[in-house]
Structures are given as structure tokens and as C-alpha cells.
Amino acid sequence: MSAEARFAAGDWYAVVGESATVLLPASQRGRVAALWDLADSGAGADDLLDALLAGGLSSLDHFALVAHGDDATRLIVRGAPTATVSATSGEEVVTAATGTAWAERLVTGVTSVRVTVTGDDATDHVLTPGLARVSAVEFGTPSASGPSGSRPAGEGTPAPAVQPDAPPAPPMHFGEPEDDPTPTGETPAVQGDWPDLDGHTRAGVPVPDFDRPPIPGHDVAPDVVAQPVASLVFSTGDVVAVDRTVLVGRAPEARRFASQDQPHVVTVPSPHQEISSTHLEIRPGAGADHGSAIATDLGSTNGTVLAQPGLDAEELRPGIAVSLIPGAVLDLGDGVTIQVTNP
């Protein structure tokens, strides 16, 4: 089966790794961060399945797992998902019968797999490793009988890069209500020979990153602006101007940026591993947020707490962009804080 992959925007979460993808309903949002940490580290189907079942099967009514091996494709569906598998031996529709734990298939000679959870929309967005909000995903070459509008990868419409996530869609950044948006996968940008910025950061490597869709009411923010919109004062002593995207974490990765739009990459200490590798994104706002900095938690394991002047502290929801006002303080954990000041 080819490596081509696409998705249709929807309310389910797709946790997409290099070799395995897990689909979960919005009600299972609490499981997403841990699954992504595994998928991002290269975990296979068995490890992801163990993590899925760690909370008990009784609380997991619906899910799907697709794992791609050298010789065969493994497929598990429980509850609502329906999978259509096209192989050299023919086509099969896989669903879990009522009263069964799940349906599982190991199929060789697979040419395409389509997993549908709601509706039957065209899978016209490119799916890359990361997080996405979906109603269907498709791997391989779509069959002629696929839904009208399906197109081979490369012709799909990549989800607009966004600030944290909003309703599924085209790729973004984690329980909340079913219609609550979150992170998604990102389409890789132009690759270049960029330097290793901090000894930990991989820049310009041909590895897909996440792409996040626009948030309702928010225009897509620019990667670089002429004048800084804010300054970030780190508890570590660093001061960084927000004149472009700023990535913060214990070993941040900048992979989706063209060389001329390189972000500021700030590595912070995290002796207790409370801060994720690429934990937080802060960038210039656009539209109604023009002239301000906006922050998005990138699906960090332990979260980010924001205290704005005159407001109660709140935990950022992964993938959801929040406008920052001067005096705001972001707490990443492990004693690391960032104060937002005027430029």
C-alpha cells in the first residue's frame, strides 16, 4: 500500500504516527495527549493498543486503529467506525458486531484502507503525522467506488496552517465538549538546510509536522511581522521579541518553516520532565488579534497555565489560540514561567 493518506474534517480525533493511526471520538479527548506522545516516539500498534486499553474497555465504546507493516496492514475497529479494505484479494467491509469487543483483520496485499466514523465526506485534506479532527481517513490509492470528490494525495487540499486548533479541519493543537476543537496534523513546509539552533532542535529535516486549521473568528497569523507585538521575559533570564513564531519546550523542533521564516526556538530546562519537547507556541496575531501575541499549547503532556491581569488563571486547551495581554504570565511547569510585556 502506498504511503498516501488523506482525511475529511470532522469531530473525531486522529492520532497519526509514522506506522499507526488511532481514531477516537471527541468524548475520549483525555486519552489523546498520551497516545500522541507514544505515536510521536514511533510506537507501534501493540503499544498504542495497550495505552488505549489502560483505562478499561468499558469506557471505550468506539475506536479504530490502522497499523501499516512491511507485509500486512492490521486493522481494529470497535463501535461506530466502518473500514473498507481494498486488497489484491478483493474488497472487504469491516465492522464490529454488536456484543463483540472489536473486529480485527490482518490483511496482505492492501491497496487502500478507508475508515469512516461519521458521514461519507471526500477525503480531500492531506494527512501527515500529528493530530487532526476527522470524519474519515483514507490510506493508499482510493478506489474508483470511493466517495465523490476523493482525490489522490498531492491533489488534496492541505488544511490551512493555523494557530491552534479549532474545529477539525484542515491541519491545528486537548475532557471538553464534543464540538471542542483541538490539534491537528500539519503539512510540511519548504525544507532547507537549516542549522541546529540549540543542539536539540531539528530544523529543516524532512519529517512532517502538524498543521493547524484556523480558529473561528481568527485569521491565519503571519509567521513573521515587521515590528514585534510583545516581548517574552523568561524566568530563565531569556528575553525574546515576538516578531515571528516562538517555539518553547525542553527540546523544541522547528520543522514546518521555510528558511526565511525560521521561528525563535527557546529551550528551557525541565529536570522533572514536566515540560514537553515542543510545549508552547507564541506568535503574532492577525485579524481581530492584530498587534497582539497569541499563545497555543501544542498538546503538551502536563499543560500550560495562563494568568492574565484581572482574570482567574486558566489552563490552555491544546490547539486553542488565546490572545495575550501585557502582564500575562504563562506557567509551563518545572518552575519555568514566561511574562508577556510590551515590545
Buried (B, 14 or more C-beta within 10 A) or exposed (E): BEEBBBBBBBBBBBBBBBBBBBBBBBBBBEBBBBBBBBBBEEBBBEBBBEBBEEEEEEEBEBBBBBBBBEEBBBBBBBBBBBBBBBBEEEEEEBBBEEEEEBBBBEBEEBBBBBBBBBEBBBBBBBBBBBBBBBBBBBBBBBBEEBBEEBBEBEEBEBBBBBBBBBBBBBBBBBEBEEEBBBBBBBBBBEBEEBEEBEEBBBBBBEBBBBBBBBBEEBBBBBBBBEEBBBBBBBBEEBEBBBBBBBBBBBBBBBBBBEBEBBBBBBBBEBEEEBBBBBBBBBBBBBEEBEBBBBBBBBBBBBBBBBBBEEEEEEEBBBBBBBBBEBEBBBBBBBBBBBBBEEE
